[in-house]
Amino acid sequence: MLEKAVIFDESNWKAWNVLGLCRYRLGDFNKAKKAWQKSLIINSETNPAARYLNDMESDEFKSLQKQYDLALELALLGKYSKAVRIINSNKFLSSSFVYPLNLLGLCLYGRGKFRKARSKWEMALSLDQDNPYSTKYIAKSMRLPDNRNFLVDWWKKAFKLSKRGLRDEELLSNS
């Protein structure tokens, strides 16, 4: 809905800021950054986007992003326990962003911890009610409780496709 609002009125710097905040909460930091940069082009004075971008340049944020990237790589290699430890070692990472919560759920699922996995996906849905990944993971896990590799295999395929730059909607249609 917000994407449509900014397309309809590209000069609405406040809408660009809200879109950036939503993307940030998802864990889609690059898209958040682009939205805030667009907002600043429209209004560079008294715009909180400058502070948001500044925060993303902090050492603390860069460390958080490195932890998430490492957890992604470990999960892709099937090292779920290590990925879980990395995500869980940072309370902010393990509870505040949708994408890391989905990743945590997938890693837990890959380790056979089905209830814990579903609980992480439910947490992700509490942050983004319409998140297609969280919804799909929960639905698939309820239909296939003894096929723990199904979601992990699907996720690996989605991760490889996302590395090529496909959007969320395209990833879901390829499953």
Backbone as numpy.savetxt, mean C-alpha at the origin, in Angstrom:
# Nx Ny Nz CAx CAy CAz Cx Cy Cz
-12.88 8.37 -6.60 -13.70 9.55 -6.60 -12.83 10.81 -6.60
-11.79 10.81 -5.77 -10.91 11.98 -5.73 -10.18 12.19 -7.04
-9.79 11.08 -7.69 -9.13 11.21 -8.98 -10.04 11.94 -9.96
-11.33 11.63 -9.91 -12.28 12.30 -10.79 -12.42 13.77 -10.43
-12.38 14.06 -9.14 -12.50 15.46 -8.70 -11.33 16.30 -9.20
-10.13 15.76 -9.14 -8.98 16.55 -9.60 -8.92 16.63 -11.12
-9.46 15.64 -11.79 -9.53 15.72 -13.26 -10.58 16.75 -13.66
-11.69 16.75 -12.95 -12.77 17.70 -13.24 -12.33 19.14 -12.98
-11.59 19.34 -11.89 -11.10 20.68 -11.55 -9.63 20.58 -11.17
-8.77 20.60 -12.17 -7.34 20.42 -11.94 -6.71 21.55 -11.12
-7.41 22.66 -10.98 -6.86 23.79 -10.22 -7.21 23.73 -8.74
-7.88 22.67 -8.31 -8.28 22.53 -6.91 -7.12 21.95 -6.10
-6.28 22.82 -5.59 -5.09 22.37 -4.87 -5.43 21.61 -3.59
-6.56 21.93 -2.97 -6.96 21.21 -1.76 -7.32 19.76 -2.09
-7.99 19.56 -3.22 -8.33 18.20 -3.64 -7.05 17.40 -3.93
-6.07 18.05 -4.55 -4.78 17.38 -4.80 -4.12 16.98 -3.48
-4.24 17.85 -2.47 -3.67 17.51 -1.15 -4.36 16.31 -0.53
-5.68 16.28 -0.61 -6.43 15.16 -0.04 -6.10 13.87 -0.79
-6.00 13.97 -2.11 -5.61 12.80 -2.90 -4.23 12.30 -2.46
-3.31 13.22 -2.24 -1.98 12.86 -1.76 -2.04 12.17 -0.41
-2.85 12.69 0.49 -2.99 12.08 1.82 -3.57 10.67 1.72
-4.54 10.49 0.84 -5.13 9.15 0.65 -4.09 8.18 0.09
-3.34 8.63 -0.90 -2.29 7.78 -1.48 -1.21 7.44 -0.44
-0.89 8.42 0.38 0.10 8.21 1.44 -0.39 7.14 2.40
-1.65 7.23 2.81 -2.22 6.27 3.75 -2.22 4.86 3.17
-2.41 4.77 1.86 -2.35 3.46 1.21 -0.93 2.89 1.27
0.04 3.79 1.28 1.43 3.36 1.18 1.96 3.55 -0.22
1.23 4.27 -1.03 1.63 4.57 -2.41 2.32 5.93 -2.40
3.54 5.94 -1.91 4.25 7.18 -1.63 4.59 7.97 -2.88
4.92 7.30 -3.96 5.25 8.02 -5.20 4.05 8.80 -5.73
2.87 8.18 -5.70 1.68 8.88 -6.17 1.29 10.00 -5.21
1.53 9.81 -3.93 1.25 10.87 -2.94 2.14 12.08 -3.25
3.39 11.79 -3.48 4.35 12.86 -3.78 3.94 13.65 -5.02
3.53 12.94 -6.07 3.10 13.60 -7.31 1.88 14.49 -7.08
0.94 14.01 -6.28 -0.27 14.81 -6.01 0.10 16.08 -5.25
0.98 15.96 -4.27 1.38 17.14 -3.49 2.21 18.11 -4.33
3.03 17.59 -5.21 3.78 18.47 -6.11 2.83 19.25 -7.02
1.81 18.58 -7.51 0.81 19.24 -8.36 0.10 20.33 -7.55
-0.23 20.04 -6.32 -0.89 21.01 -5.45 -0.02 22.25 -5.25
1.26 22.03 -5.06 2.19 23.15 -4.85 2.36 24.00 -6.12
2.27 23.38 -7.26 2.35 24.16 -8.51 1.17 25.13 -8.58
0.02 24.68 -8.12 -1.19 25.50 -8.16 -1.16 26.58 -7.09
-0.72 26.22 -5.89 -0.68 27.17 -4.78 0.56 26.88 -3.93
1.57 27.69 -4.07 2.81 27.46 -3.34 2.85 28.17 -1.98
1.86 29.01 -1.72 1.83 29.73 -0.44 0.78 29.12 0.47
1.09 29.04 1.73 0.20 28.49 2.77 -0.40 27.14 2.38
0.39 26.32 1.78 -0.05 25.00 1.33 0.65 23.94 2.19
-0.12 23.11 2.92 0.50 22.08 3.75 1.26 21.03 2.95
1.05 20.98 1.64 1.76 20.00 0.81 3.27 20.16 0.93
3.72 21.38 1.14 5.17 21.61 1.30 5.70 20.85 2.52
4.92 20.87 3.59 5.32 20.15 4.82 5.28 18.64 4.58
4.24 18.17 3.88 4.14 16.73 3.61 5.33 16.24 2.81
5.70 17.00 1.78 6.85 16.62 0.96 8.14 16.68 1.76
8.25 17.68 2.60 9.41 17.82 3.46 9.54 16.61 4.39
8.42 16.18 4.95 8.43 15.00 5.83 8.90 13.75 5.08
8.54 13.66 3.81 8.94 12.49 3.03 10.44 12.48 2.72
11.07 13.63 2.89 12.52 13.72 2.67 13.32 13.46 3.95
12.63 13.25 5.06 13.32 13.04 6.33 14.01 11.68 6.36
15.05 11.58 7.17 15.75 10.31 7.32 14.84 9.23 7.88
13.95 9.63 8.79 13.01 8.68 9.40 12.09 8.07 8.33
11.58 8.91 7.45 10.69 8.40 6.40 11.46 7.53 5.41
12.65 7.95 5.03 13.45 7.17 4.09 13.78 5.79 4.67
14.01 5.74 5.98 14.27 4.46 6.64 13.03 3.58 6.60
11.88 4.18 6.83 10.61 3.45 6.78 10.40 2.86 5.39
10.66 3.66 4.37 10.49 3.19 3.00 11.47 2.07 2.66
12.70 2.18 3.15 13.68 1.13 2.91 13.26 -0.18 3.58
12.70 -0.07 4.78 12.23 -1.27 5.48 11.13 -1.96 4.68
10.20 -1.17 4.18 9.10 -1.74 3.40 9.62 -2.38 2.12
10.53 -1.71 1.42 11.09 -2.26 0.18 11.83 -3.58 0.45
12.56 -3.63 1.57 13.27 -4.85 1.93 12.28 -5.97 2.24
11.23 -5.66 2.96 10.20 -6.66 3.28 9.57 -7.18 1.99
9.31 -6.30 1.04 8.76 -6.73 -0.26 9.70 -7.72 -0.96
10.96 -7.37 -1.00 11.94 -8.24 -1.67 12.04 -9.60 -0.97
12.07 -9.58 0.36 12.16 -10.85 1.10 10.92 -11.71 0.86
9.76 -11.07 0.85 8.52 -11.82 0.61 8.54 -12.44 -0.78
9.02 -11.69 -1.74 9.09 -12.20 -3.11 10.01 -13.42 -3.20
11.02 -13.46 -2.35 11.95 -14.60 -2.32 11.42 -15.75 -1.46
10.23 -15.55 -0.87 9.65 -16.60 -0.03 10.15 -16.58 1.40
10.84 -15.54 1.79 11.36 -15.42 3.15 10.35 -14.65 4.00
9.21 -15.31 4.22 8.08 -14.65 4.87 8.36 -14.27 6.33
9.03 -15.14 7.05 9.31 -14.85 8.47 10.16 -13.59 8.61
11.17 -13.46 7.76 12.02 -12.26 7.82 11.23 -11.01 7.43
10.39 -11.12 6.43 9.56 -9.98 6.01 8.61 -9.57 7.14
8.02 -10.56 7.80 7.12 -10.28 8.92 7.86 -9.55 10.03
9.07 -10.04 10.34 9.86 -9.39 11.41 10.16 -7.93 11.08
10.50 -7.66 9.83 10.82 -6.29 9.44 9.59 -5.39 9.57
8.47 -5.84 9.05 7.26 -5.01 9.12 6.83 -4.83 10.57
6.85 -5.92 11.34 6.42 -5.83 12.74 7.39 -5.05 13.62
8.62 -4.87 13.17 9.59 -4.13 13.97 9.31 -2.63 13.98
8.44 -2.19 13.09 8.09 -0.78 13.02 6.58 -0.65 13.20
6.18 -0.18 14.37 4.75 -0.11 14.69 3.99 0.72 13.65
4.61 1.80 13.18 3.97 2.66 12.19 3.74 1.90 10.89
4.73 1.17 10.45 4.64 0.41 9.20 3.62 -0.72 9.30
3.54 -1.34 10.47 2.67 -2.51 10.63 1.22 -2.15 10.97
0.89 -0.86 11.06 -0.49 -0.53 11.44 -1.06 0.68 10.73
-0.26 1.43 10.00 -0.73 2.71 9.48 -0.91 2.78 7.97
-0.45 1.78 7.24 -0.51 1.83 5.79 -1.15 0.57 5.23
-1.96 0.72 4.22 -2.71 -0.39 3.63 -1.78 -1.40 2.95
-0.88 -0.94 2.10 -0.05 -1.88 1.35 0.83 -2.74 2.26
1.51 -2.16 3.26 2.28 -3.01 4.17 1.40 -3.99 4.96
0.19 -3.58 5.32 -0.70 -4.51 6.02 -1.09 -5.67 5.11
-1.34 -5.38 3.84 -1.65 -6.46 2.89 -0.45 -7.38 2.73
0.73 -6.81 2.63 1.94 -7.62 2.51 2.12 -8.48 3.76
1.93 -7.90 4.92 2.05 -8.65 6.16 1.06 -9.82 6.18
-0.17 -9.55 5.75 -1.16 -10.62 5.67 -0.74 -11.74 4.73
-0.19 -11.37 3.58 0.26 -12.39 2.63 1.40 -13.23 3.20
2.31 -12.57 3.89 3.43 -13.32 4.49 2.93 -14.25 5.58
2.01 -13.77 6.40 1.44 -14.63 7.45 0.68 -15.79 6.83
-0.05 -15.52 5.77 -0.78 -16.57 5.07 0.19 -17.60 4.52
1.29 -17.13 3.94 2.31 -18.03 3.41 2.95 -18.90 4.47
2.92 -18.42 5.71 3.45 -19.20 6.84 2.38 -20.09 7.48
1.16 -20.06 6.92 0.09 -20.89 7.46 -0.69 -20.26 8.60
-0.49 -19.00 8.84 -1.17 -18.28 9.93 -2.38 -17.56 9.34
-3.40 -18.34 9.02 -4.54 -17.84 8.26 -5.36 -16.80 9.01
-5.66 -17.05 10.28 -6.46 -16.09 11.04 -5.73 -14.76 11.21
-4.45 -14.84 11.50 -3.66 -13.60 11.64 -3.61 -12.84 10.32
-3.49 -13.58 9.24 -3.46 -12.95 7.92 -4.76 -12.20 7.67
-5.88 -12.88 7.91 -7.18 -12.22 7.70 -7.32 -10.99 8.58
-6.81 -11.07 9.79 -6.90 -9.92 10.70 -6.12 -8.71 10.13
-4.99 -8.95 9.50 -4.22 -7.85 8.89 -4.97 -7.27 7.70
-5.59 -8.12 6.90 -6.36 -7.62 5.76 -7.59 -6.84 6.23
-8.17 -7.28 7.34 -9.30 -6.54 7.91 -8.84 -5.17 8.43
-7.63 -5.13 9.00 -7.06 -3.84 9.43 -6.89 -2.92 8.22
-6.39 -3.50 7.13 -6.21 -2.71 5.90 -7.55 -2.17 5.42
-8.58 -3.00 5.49 -9.91 -2.55 5.08 -10.46 -1.47 6.01
-10.04 -1.47 7.26 -10.50 -0.41 8.16 -9.89 0.94 7.77
-8.75 0.91 7.08 -8.12 2.13 6.59 -8.64 2.52 5.21
-9.00 1.53 4.41 -9.49 1.75 3.04 -10.56 0.71 2.75
-11.81 1.05 3.01 -12.93 0.11 2.90 -13.05 -0.56 1.54
-12.64 0.12 0.51 -12.82 -0.40 -0.84 -11.55 -0.97 -1.45
-10.56 -1.26 -0.62 -9.31 -1.74 -1.17 -9.52 -3.08 -1.86
-9.29 -3.13 -3.17 -9.57 -4.37 -3.92 -8.67 -5.53 -3.52
-7.44 -5.25 -3.12 -6.53 -6.32 -2.72 -7.01 -6.97 -1.43
-7.23 -6.15 -0.41 -7.66 -6.69 0.89 -8.93 -7.51 0.73
-9.87 -6.97 -0.02 -11.14 -7.65 -0.24 -10.91 -8.99 -0.94
-10.08 -8.98 -1.97 -9.82 -10.21 -2.72 -9.08 -11.23 -1.85
-8.10 -10.78 -1.07 -7.35 -11.71 -0.23 -8.27 -12.39 0.78
-9.14 -11.62 1.40 -10.07 -12.20 2.38 -10.99 -13.20 1.69
-11.55 -12.80 0.57 -12.48 -13.70 -0.15 -11.78 -14.99 -0.58
-10.61 -14.86 -1.15 -9.88 -16.05 -1.61 -9.48 -16.94 -0.43
-9.06 -16.32 0.66 -8.61 -17.12 1.80 -9.78 -17.86 2.44
-10.96 -17.29 2.38 -12.13 -17.97 2.96 -12.60 -19.12 2.08
-12.40 -18.99 0.79 -12.79 -20.06 -0.13 -11.75 -21.16 -0.22
-10.49 -20.82 0.02 -9.40 -21.79 -0.15 -8.55 -21.88 1.12
-9.14 -22.25 2.26 -8.38 -22.21 3.50 -7.20 -23.18 3.57
-7.21 -24.27 2.78 -6.08 -25.18 2.87 -5.11 -25.06 1.71
-5.29 -24.06 0.86 -4.36 -23.85 -0.25 -3.57 -22.57 0.03
-2.61 -22.67 0.90 -1.88 -21.49 1.35 -1.01 -20.88 0.26
-0.65 -21.63 -0.74 0.21 -21.10 -1.79 -0.55 -20.30 -2.85
-1.86 -20.48 -2.91 -2.62 -19.79 -3.95 -2.44 -18.28 -3.88
-2.68 -17.69 -2.71 -2.57 -16.23 -2.58 -1.14 -15.76 -2.73
-0.22 -16.53 -2.21 1.18 -16.14 -2.32 1.61 -16.13 -3.79
1.21 -17.16 -4.55 1.53 -17.21 -5.97 0.87 -16.06 -6.71
-0.39 -15.78 -6.39 -1.09 -14.67 -7.03 -0.39 -13.36 -6.73
0.01 -13.19 -5.48 0.68 -11.95 -5.08 2.00 -11.78 -5.82
2.78 -12.84 -5.93 4.05 -12.76 -6.66 3.81 -12.32 -8.11
2.78 -12.88 -8.73 2.44 -12.49 -10.09 2.07 -11.00 -10.14
1.25 -10.56 -9.19 0.83 -9.16 -9.14 2.03 -8.25 -8.90
2.96 -8.67 -8.04 4.13 -7.86 -7.74 4.99 -7.70 -8.99
5.19 -8.77 -9.73 5.98 -8.70 -10.96 5.32 -7.77 -11.97
3.99 -7.85 -12.09 3.28 -6.96 -13.01 3.38 -5.52 -12.55
3.30 -5.27 -11.24 3.36 -3.90 -10.75 4.75 -3.30 -10.97
5.77 -4.13 -10.96 7.13 -3.64 -11.25 7.21 -3.10 -12.68
6.32 -3.61 -13.55 6.29 -3.12 -14.93 5.47 -1.86 -15.06
4.87 -1.40 -13.96 4.16 -0.14 -14.00 2.66 -0.24 -14.24
2.09 -1.42 -14.06 0.65 -1.54 -14.24 -0.07 -0.97 -13.03
-1.29 -0.49 -13.27 -2.08 0.08 -12.19 -2.83 -1.02 -11.44
-3.34 -0.67 -10.25 -4.05 -1.62 -9.40 -5.15 -2.36 -10.16
-5.94 -1.63 -10.94 -7.05 -2.23 -11.65 -6.56 -3.29 -12.64
-5.44 -3.01 -13.30 -4.89 -3.94 -14.27 -4.37 -5.20 -13.57
-3.81 -5.03 -12.39 -3.31 -6.17 -11.65 -4.45 -7.11 -11.31
-5.58 -6.55 -10.87 -6.71 -7.39 -10.51 -7.28 -8.11 -11.73
-7.29 -7.45 -12.86 -7.86 -8.08 -14.05 -6.95 -9.19 -14.58
-5.68 -9.18 -14.19 -4.75 -10.21 -14.63 -4.74 -11.44 -13.73
-5.56 -11.42 -12.70 -5.55 -12.56 -11.77 -6.57 -13.60 -12.15
